[in-house]
Amino acid sequence: MHAAGISVSRLAASIGLGGVLAATAAVNLYAQQAADPPPPWKQGQPASVADSKLAPIAPPPVPTAADKLPLDKLKIKNGFKIEIYAAGVPNARTLRLGDKGTVFVSSRLQDKVHAIITKDGKREMKVVASGLHRPNGIALHKGTLYIAELSQISKIDNIEDNLDNPPKPTVILSDLPKDEPHGWKYLSVGPDAKLYFQIGAPCNICLPPERHSKIYRVGLDGQGLEVYAYGIRQIVGMDWHPTLKQLYFSENSRDWLSEDVPEDKLNRVTQPGKDNFGYPYCHQGNFTDPEFGWGRSCGEFTKPIALLGPHSAALGLKFYTGNGLGNEYRNVIFLARHGSWNRSVKIGGDVVAIKLNDDGTFRSMESFITGFIQNNNYVGRPVDVLPMKDGSLLVSDDFNGAVYRVSRTGSVATK
């Protein structure tokens, strides 16, 4: 046996049996490490940048104290204000609103789903489910809370009537893939009263297994699972057009092709069960992957509605149908861009407002909240948005474990 040109038998003569065992263990560990594949986020990384320090950015281990939140650094359009809605919400991700005003908050890194209630003008946080694995996706429908974990979907009936003593979730759909990369789900209830979720690609770039890279829908009882759309890499935001009733979703594109391509996408499904958005063959709707795109054309696939910036990590989105922010924001999409890691100069770290034409096509995109990136470092990372009944808008920040509230300061123009 040799390791780096060193003979183990020669070692035996000089260091004895104990030394041989130690050396052998070291050789085996070296061989194992050499054989281990790179982490999924490194797949597709070219050899020319193998020593790159770019890597996914972990949030701080505990939520930021309320008086340390970066409100003074966040900038919002004139006529609006941003304030703290709730602090100390671990890894705050998806936001959902109950019929009785409870705000539910999911997590990707924690094992819990929290509820935030407002009582006598004060916010109170409760744990409504725990012992979960990657409970990123949550949805509410007629009083029932649905929770999408890594490999299953469960529900809690009449959740707002049982906040102090919630029952254990009941599993309605199990045996979903258990891949950790892009395995966390986003969950939505469609106009047809069915649950919609994705199974992302288990890699940065690869030919995905049969069950992956698809949007699925299933009945509220977990029955009738079917494919709704194909060719997606990862989705962390989806919502329904208020009049066209079509599904719009953000999609995160692959890494390591370039710092400037491909861009993340805003897509919509117009042909349920047929639309294919191109992964892993075509990126951003207009160029083929250098490895998997040979012999394929982007013309085969459904084009994005809009491009959202290279590696910007476009996540949660919601159509705003209220009045509180003014008529100019009626029916716009508010979308949170978590911010890039696969770029030397970070982009994203903001909330944008996307305006559409009457036929649902893209018209414009403008900044609404900025400042989460300071001196090329994150002071916060927006994840999801939630329109409230009073017309305000909530924004979750998983980096700080916080939820912010945006409201209008001046008079509101309405039709």
HELIX and SHEET records of a PDB file:
HELIX    1   1 VAL A    8  ALA A   35  1                                  28    
HELIX    2   2 PRO A   40  LYS A   42  5                                   3    
HELIX    3   3 ALA A   47  VAL A   49  5                                   3    
HELIX    4   4 ALA A   66  LYS A   68  5                                   3    
HELIX    5   5 ILE A  159  ASP A  161  5                                   3    
HELIX    6   6 CYS A  298  GLU A  300  5                                   3    
HELIX    7   7 ASN A  327  TYR A  329  5                                   3    
SHEET    1   A 2 HIS A   2  ALA A   3  0                                        
SHEET    2   A 2 ILE A   6  SER A   7 -1                                        
SHEET    1   B 5 LYS A  75  ILE A  76  0                                        
SHEET    2   B 5 PHE A 362  THR A 370 -1                                        
SHEET    3   B 5 ASP A 350  LEU A 356 -1                                        
SHEET    4   B 5 ILE A 333  ARG A 337 -1                                        
SHEET    5   B 5 ALA A 314  PHE A 319 -1                                        
SHEET    1   C 4 PHE A  80  ALA A  87  0                                        
SHEET    2   C 4 ALA A 402  ARG A 408 -1                                        
SHEET    3   C 4 LEU A 393  ASP A 397 -1                                        
SHEET    4   C 4 PRO A 382  PRO A 387 -1                                        
SHEET    1   D 4 LEU A  95  LEU A  97  0                                        
SHEET    2   D 4 VAL A 103  VAL A 105 -1                                        
SHEET    3   D 4 VAL A 113  LYS A 119 -1                                        
SHEET    4   D 4 LYS A 122  ALA A 129 -1                                        
SHEET    1   E 4 GLY A 137  HIS A 141  0                                        
SHEET    2   E 4 THR A 144  ALA A 148 -1                                        
SHEET    3   E 4 ILE A 153  ILE A 156 -1                                        
SHEET    4   E 4 THR A 170  LEU A 173 -1                                        
SHEET    1   F 4 LEU A 187  VAL A 189  0                                        
SHEET    2   F 4 LYS A 194  ILE A 199 -1                                        
SHEET    3   F 4 LYS A 214  GLY A 219 -1                                        
SHEET    4   F 4 GLU A 226  TYR A 230 -1                                        
SHEET    1   G 4 MET A 238  TRP A 240  0                                        
SHEET    2   G 4 LEU A 247  GLU A 251 -1                                        
SHEET    3   G 4 GLU A 263  VAL A 269 -1                                        
SHEET    4   G 4 ALA A 306  PRO A 310 -1                                        
SHEET    1   H 2 CYS A 282  HIS A 283  0                                        
SHEET    2   H 2 PHE A 287  THR A 288 -1                                        
SHEET    1   I 2 ILE A 373  GLN A 374  0                                        
SHEET    2   I 2 ASN A 377  TYR A 378 -1                                        
END                                                                             
